[in-house]
Amino acid sequence: MRFKPWMKYTITGLCGVVIGINVGMWIGAPRQVTVEMPGATQAPSSNPTVATSEPANAIADPSKPTWEGLQQASASFLQTVFRTPVLNAQGKSVPMPTDKPILFSAPWCPFCKETEELLIKNHLMNRLTIVGVALNGGEPSEGIPARTVTNAAQAQEAFKLDWTHYGLRYPTEGILYAMPGTPIDQAVQSYPTFLIPHDGKWYVDIGYNPSVSFWKAVLG
């Protein structure tokens, strides 16, 4: 069958409309997309999100002066961290310590593993308070399944198992835990996340940083 030129254009245009509708439906279909940040593992979201280079939550205040390239922590994040109790290894509710920098770490997180490996190797790990977050998570690509953590004993066991899996050798007795669903656990959405004090202020660092000189400078 032969088509006149105007008929060809009309048919082509209609096909384009149909294809456009189909593509639009596929793009708009609900799906989980992880917000990417260099060197950091993001918490999974139950809602579709758009990939962006911006922080997943407002834990830093970019309007304030920086230190060593780090942004100051936001007032709301500091309030959440220091007004929410955490659990120690014995299951006792304790306030968040303020005498050391704080490392928020997920036991299954590959970037946390890289960070902790570097800190252990350079004898810097003991300069931090380690707080476990995202304790119910897992990393299928590393062979670490998700789990259910409801108490401090299970949280400590998660760190023991995952650190052993990653070849990390470090005591777990001093780790504190922000249990699933608590304000701290909900506020920290990227792993690892650091809170580092300097001159009476707290600064935020997110993700794996391979610079030993940087860590020696900011951890004192």
C-alpha contacts under 8 A as a table, 3 or more apart, distances in Angstrom:
res1	aa1	res2	aa2	distance
3	F	7	M	5.92
3	F	8	K	6.21
4	K	7	M	5.24
4	K	8	K	6.48
5	P	8	K	5.18
5	P	9	Y	6.56
6	W	9	Y	5.26
6	W	10	T	6.27
7	M	10	T	5.04
7	M	11	I	6.17
8	K	11	I	5.25
8	K	12	T	6.07
9	Y	12	T	5.05
9	Y	13	G	6.01
10	T	13	G	5.09
10	T	14	L	6.25
11	I	14	L	5.11
11	I	15	C	6.21
12	T	15	C	5.11
12	T	16	G	6.22
13	G	16	G	5.05
13	G	17	V	6.35
14	L	17	V	5.06
14	L	18	V	6.30
15	C	18	V	5.09
15	C	19	I	6.07
16	G	19	I	5.10
16	G	20	G	5.93
17	V	20	G	5.00
17	V	21	I	6.18
18	V	21	I	5.16
18	V	22	N	6.29
19	I	22	N	5.11
19	I	23	V	6.13
20	G	23	V	5.19
20	G	24	G	6.05
21	I	24	G	5.08
21	I	25	M	6.26
22	N	25	M	5.21
22	N	26	W	6.34
23	V	26	W	5.08
23	V	27	I	6.14
24	G	27	I	5.21
24	G	28	G	6.01
25	M	28	G	5.11
25	M	29	A	6.00
26	W	29	A	5.22
30	P	47	N	7.75
30	P	48	P	6.18
31	R	47	N	7.47
31	R	48	P	5.51
32	Q	44	P	7.83
32	Q	45	S	6.68
32	Q	46	S	6.71
32	Q	47	N	6.26
32	Q	48	P	4.84
32	Q	49	T	7.06
33	V	45	S	7.63
33	V	48	P	5.72
33	V	49	T	5.65
33	V	50	V	6.91
33	V	51	A	7.08
34	T	42	Q	6.67
34	T	43	A	7.78
34	T	44	P	6.38
34	T	45	S	7.21
34	T	49	T	7.07
34	T	51	A	6.81
35	V	42	Q	6.54
35	V	49	T	7.03
35	V	50	V	6.93
35	V	51	A	4.87
35	V	52	T	6.03
35	V	53	S	7.63
35	V	56	A	7.03
36	E	40	A	7.80
36	E	41	T	7.87
36	E	42	Q	6.93
36	E	51	A	6.35
36	E	52	T	6.58
36	E	53	S	6.57
37	M	40	A	5.61
37	M	41	T	7.43
37	M	42	Q	7.51
37	M	53	S	6.12
37	M	54	E	7.89
37	M	55	P	7.57
37	M	207	G	7.71
38	P	207	G	6.77
39	G	111	F	6.22
39	G	207	G	4.66
39	G	208	Y	4.83
39	G	209	N	7.44
40	A	111	F	5.90
40	A	112	C	7.96
40	A	190	S	5.96
40	A	191	Y	5.33
40	A	192	P	6.28
40	A	206	I	6.67
40	A	207	G	4.10
40	A	208	Y	6.30
41	T	109	C	6.59
41	T	110	P	7.59
41	T	111	F	6.55
41	T	190	S	5.51
41	T	191	Y	5.03
41	T	192	P	7.27
41	T	207	G	7.50
42	Q	189	Q	5.89
42	Q	190	S	4.62
42	Q	191	Y	6.48
43	A	134	A	7.64
43	A	189	Q	5.08
43	A	190	S	6.16
43	A	191	Y	7.95
45	S	48	P	7.13
45	S	49	T	7.82
55	P	58	A	6.95
56	A	189	Q	6.60
56	A	190	S	7.47
57	N	187	A	7.32
57	N	188	V	7.98
57	N	189	Q	7.17
58	A	61	D	7.33
58	A	74	S	6.93
58	A	77	F	7.48
59	I	73	A	5.71
59	I	74	S	5.25
59	I	76	S	7.40
59	I	77	F	5.18
59	I	187	A	7.66
59	I	188	V	7.98
59	I	204	V	7.61
60	A	71	Q	6.00
60	A	72	Q	5.62
60	A	73	A	4.18
60	A	74	S	4.56
60	A	77	F	7.69
60	A	203	Y	7.81
60	A	204	V	6.44
61	D	64	K	6.04
61	D	71	Q	6.47
61	D	72	Q	5.62
61	D	73	A	5.75
61	D	74	S	4.77
62	P	65	P	7.66
62	P	71	Q	6.03
62	P	72	Q	7.10
64	K	71	Q	7.28
64	K	72	Q	6.39
65	P	71	Q	7.10
65	P	72	Q	7.10
66	T	69	G	5.81
66	T	70	L	5.31
66	T	71	Q	4.86
66	T	72	Q	6.26
66	T	203	Y	7.93
67	W	70	L	5.19
67	W	71	Q	6.85
67	W	72	Q	7.91
67	W	203	Y	7.56
68	E	218	V	7.62
70	L	203	Y	5.96
70	L	204	V	5.99
70	L	205	D	6.14
71	Q	203	Y	5.54
71	Q	204	V	5.70
71	Q	205	D	7.54
72	Q	201	K	7.21
72	Q	202	W	5.86
72	Q	203	Y	4.18
72	Q	204	V	5.95
73	A	77	F	6.64
73	A	78	L	6.66
73	A	195	L	7.56
73	A	202	W	5.72
73	A	203	Y	5.09
73	A	204	V	5.45
74	S	77	F	5.31
74	S	78	L	6.36
75	A	78	L	5.19
75	A	79	Q	6.10
76	S	79	Q	5.08
76	S	80	T	6.25
77	F	80	T	5.07
77	F	81	V	6.18
77	F	187	A	7.21
78	L	81	V	5.06
78	L	82	F	5.98
79	Q	82	F	5.45
79	Q	83	R	5.69
80	T	83	R	5.52
80	T	84	T	5.91
80	T	183	P	6.42
80	T	184	I	6.19
80	T	187	A	7.69
81	V	84	T	5.71
81	V	96	M	7.00
81	V	183	P	7.96
81	V	184	I	5.85
82	F	85	P	7.53
82	F	95	P	7.04
82	F	96	M	5.60
83	R	95	P	7.43
83	R	96	M	7.76
84	T	95	P	6.95
84	T	96	M	7.33
84	T	183	P	6.94
84	T	184	I	6.95
85	P	93	S	5.90
85	P	94	V	5.31
85	P	95	P	4.63
85	P	96	M	6.17
85	P	178	A	7.93
86	V	93	S	5.53
86	V	94	V	5.48
86	V	95	P	6.25
86	V	96	M	6.50
86	V	176	L	6.30
86	V	177	Y	5.47
86	V	178	A	5.22
86	V	179	M	7.39
87	L	90	Q	7.63
87	L	91	G	5.31
87	L	92	K	5.32
87	L	93	S	4.63
87	L	94	V	5.97
87	L	152	A	6.49
87	L	176	L	5.56
87	L	177	Y	5.03
87	L	178	A	6.74
87	L	179	M	7.63
88	N	91	G	5.30
88	N	92	K	5.54
88	N	93	S	6.69
88	N	94	V	6.88
88	N	152	A	6.87
88	N	174	G	7.31
88	N	175	I	6.67
88	N	176	L	4.71
88	N	177	Y	6.39
89	A	92	K	7.46
89	A	152	A	5.74
89	A	153	A	6.70
89	A	156	Q	6.75
89	A	173	E	5.84
89	A	174	G	6.85
89	A	175	I	6.71
89	A	176	L	6.65
89	A	177	Y	8.00
90	Q	152	A	6.79
90	Q	153	A	7.43
91	G	151	N	6.92
91	G	152	A	5.01
91	G	153	A	7.19
97	P	100	K	7.12
97	P	129	T	7.49
98	T	101	P	7.60
100	K	127	R	6.52
100	K	128	L	5.58
100	K	129	T	6.09
100	K	196	I	7.60
100	K	197	P	7.45
101	P	127	R	7.12
101	P	128	L	5.09
101	P	129	T	6.19
101	P	194	F	7.14
101	P	195	L	5.63
101	P	196	I	4.49
101	P	197	P	6.11
101	P	219	L	7.17
102	I	128	L	5.53
102	I	129	T	4.74
102	I	130	I	5.96
102	I	131	V	7.08
102	I	194	F	5.56
102	I	195	L	5.02
102	I	196	I	6.48
103	L	128	L	6.42
103	L	129	T	6.08
103	L	130	I	4.86
103	L	131	V	6.03
103	L	192	P	6.86
103	L	193	T	5.99
103	L	194	F	4.66
103	L	195	L	6.66
104	F	130	I	6.13
104	F	131	V	4.85
104	F	132	G	5.89
104	F	133	V	6.32
104	F	188	V	7.59
104	F	191	Y	6.83
104	F	192	P	5.72
104	F	193	T	5.12
104	F	194	F	6.14
105	S	109	C	7.49
105	S	112	C	6.01
105	S	130	I	6.91
105	S	131	V	6.14
105	S	132	G	5.10
105	S	133	V	5.84
105	S	191	Y	5.86
105	S	192	P	5.11
105	S	193	T	6.95
106	A	109	C	5.31
106	A	112	C	6.82
106	A	132	G	5.63
106	A	133	V	5.11
106	A	134	A	5.48
106	A	135	L	6.30
106	A	137	G	7.79
106	A	191	Y	6.45
106	A	192	P	7.20
107	P	112	C	7.55
107	P	113	K	7.93
107	P	132	G	6.98
107	P	133	V	7.87
107	P	134	A	7.99
107	P	135	L	6.91
107	P	158	A	6.55
107	P	159	F	5.03
107	P	162	D	5.83
107	P	163	W	6.90
108	W	112	C	7.96
108	W	113	K	7.94
108	W	137	G	6.93
108	W	138	G	5.50
108	W	139	E	5.97
108	W	144	I	6.66
108	W	159	F	7.82
108	W	162	D	5.75
108	W	163	W	7.93
109	C	112	C	5.20
109	C	113	K	6.33
109	C	138	G	7.67
109	C	139	E	6.91
109	C	191	Y	6.93
109	C	192	P	7.92
110	P	113	K	4.98
110	P	114	E	6.38
111	F	114	E	5.02
111	F	115	T	6.21
111	F	191	Y	7.06
111	F	192	P	6.75
111	F	207	G	6.86
111	F	208	Y	5.76
112	C	115	T	5.04
112	C	116	E	5.99
112	C	191	Y	6.34
112	C	192	P	5.19
112	C	207	G	7.80
112	C	208	Y	7.05
113	K	116	E	5.13
113	K	117	E	5.93
113	K	163	W	7.65
113	K	166	Y	7.00
113	K	168	L	7.66
114	E	117	E	5.19
114	E	118	L	6.33
114	E	208	Y	6.90
115	T	118	L	5.24
115	T	119	L	6.25
115	T	192	P	7.78
115	T	208	Y	5.56
115	T	209	N	7.09
115	T	210	P	7.51
116	E	119	L	4.99
116	E	120	I	5.95
116	E	125	M	7.09
116	E	168	L	7.93
117	E	120	I	5.25
117	E	121	K	6.09
117	E	168	L	6.63
118	L	121	K	5.20
118	L	122	N	6.28
118	L	210	P	7.44
118	L	212	V	7.66
119	L	122	N	5.24
119	L	123	H	6.04
119	L	124	L	4.86
119	L	125	M	5.03
120	I	123	H	5.07
120	I	124	L	6.02
120	I	125	M	5.27
120	I	170	Y	7.73
121	K	124	L	7.76
122	N	125	M	7.97
122	N	212	V	7.68
123	H	126	N	7.09
124	L	127	R	5.56
124	L	128	L	7.63
124	L	215	W	7.96
124	L	216	K	7.59
124	L	219	L	7.53
125	M	128	L	5.77
126	N	129	T	7.70
127	R	219	L	6.72
129	T	174	G	7.96
129	T	175	I	7.18
129	T	176	L	7.76
130	I	174	G	7.56
130	I	175	I	5.19
130	I	176	L	6.22
131	V	175	I	5.84
131	V	176	L	4.66
131	V	177	Y	5.26
131	V	178	A	6.64
132	G	135	L	6.71
132	G	155	A	7.77
132	G	175	I	6.91
132	G	176	L	6.13
132	G	177	Y	4.64
132	G	178	A	5.94
132	G	179	M	7.94
133	V	177	Y	6.56
133	V	178	A	5.47
133	V	179	M	6.82
133	V	180	P	7.27
133	V	184	I	7.91
133	V	185	D	5.45
133	V	188	V	7.59
134	A	137	G	5.55
134	A	179	M	7.87
134	A	180	P	6.42
134	A	185	D	6.38
135	L	147	R	7.71
135	L	148	T	7.77
135	L	149	V	6.27
135	L	155	A	6.48
135	L	158	A	7.40
135	L	179	M	7.08
135	L	180	P	6.46
136	N	146	A	5.80
136	N	147	R	4.94
136	N	148	T	5.19
136	N	149	V	5.72
136	N	180	P	6.98
137	G	145	P	7.56
137	G	146	A	4.73
137	G	147	R	6.39
138	G	144	I	5.26
138	G	145	P	4.73
138	G	146	A	3.98
138	G	147	R	7.02
139	E	142	E	5.45
139	E	143	G	6.38
139	E	144	I	4.88
139	E	145	P	6.16
139	E	146	A	7.22
140	P	143	G	4.82
140	P	144	I	5.32
140	P	145	P	5.83
141	S	144	I	7.48
144	I	162	D	7.35
149	V	154	Q	5.55
149	V	155	A	5.95
149	V	179	M	7.82
149	V	180	P	7.48
150	T	154	Q	6.80
150	T	155	A	7.67
150	T	179	M	7.24
150	T	180	P	7.60
151	N	154	Q	5.54
151	N	155	A	6.34
151	N	179	M	7.51
152	A	155	A	4.87
152	A	156	Q	6.09
152	A	177	Y	6.93
153	A	156	Q	5.24
153	A	157	E	6.20
154	Q	157	E	4.98
154	Q	158	A	6.18
155	A	158	A	5.09
155	A	159	F	6.58
155	A	177	Y	7.14
156	Q	159	F	5.21
156	Q	160	K	6.25
156	Q	172	T	6.57
156	Q	173	E	7.64
156	Q	175	I	7.67
157	E	160	K	4.96
157	E	161	L	6.06
158	A	161	L	5.26
158	A	162	D	6.04
159	F	162	D	5.24
159	F	163	W	5.69
159	F	172	T	7.01
160	K	163	W	5.38
160	K	164	T	6.00
160	K	172	T	6.83
161	L	164	T	5.20
161	L	165	H	6.12
162	D	165	H	4.84
162	D	166	Y	6.21
163	W	166	Y	5.04
163	W	167	G	6.01
163	W	168	L	4.89
163	W	169	R	7.01
164	T	167	G	4.92
164	T	168	L	5.72
164	T	169	R	7.02
165	H	168	L	7.69
171	P	174	G	7.14
172	T	175	I	5.54
178	A	182	T	6.46
178	A	184	I	6.09
178	A	185	D	5.57
179	M	182	T	5.79
179	M	185	D	6.56
180	P	185	D	5.93
180	P	186	Q	7.84
181	G	185	D	6.02
181	G	186	Q	6.18
182	T	185	D	5.27
182	T	186	Q	6.26
183	P	186	Q	5.13
183	P	187	A	6.02
184	I	187	A	5.00
184	I	188	V	6.16
185	D	188	V	5.61
185	D	189	Q	7.74
186	Q	189	Q	6.82
188	V	191	Y	7.66
188	V	193	T	7.25
190	S	193	T	6.19
190	S	206	I	6.84
190	S	207	G	7.37
191	Y	206	I	6.90
191	Y	207	G	6.16
192	P	206	I	5.95
192	P	207	G	5.18
192	P	208	Y	6.95
193	T	204	V	7.18
193	T	205	D	5.84
193	T	206	I	4.51
193	T	207	G	6.32
194	F	203	Y	7.90
194	F	204	V	5.58
194	F	205	D	4.96
194	F	206	I	6.22
195	L	202	W	6.11
195	L	203	Y	5.52
195	L	204	V	4.90
195	L	205	D	6.67
196	I	202	W	5.36
196	I	203	Y	5.03
196	I	204	V	6.40
196	I	205	D	7.80
196	I	218	V	7.32
196	I	219	L	7.60
197	P	200	G	6.58
197	P	201	K	5.54
197	P	202	W	4.31
197	P	203	Y	6.16
198	H	201	K	5.34
198	H	202	W	6.23
198	H	203	Y	7.46
211	S	214	F	5.27
211	S	215	W	6.67
212	V	215	W	5.24
212	V	216	K	6.20
213	S	216	K	5.11
213	S	217	A	6.11
214	F	217	A	5.13
214	F	218	V	6.27
215	W	218	V	5.28
215	W	219	L	5.70
216	K	219	L	5.39
216	K	220	G	5.86
217	A	220	G	5.54
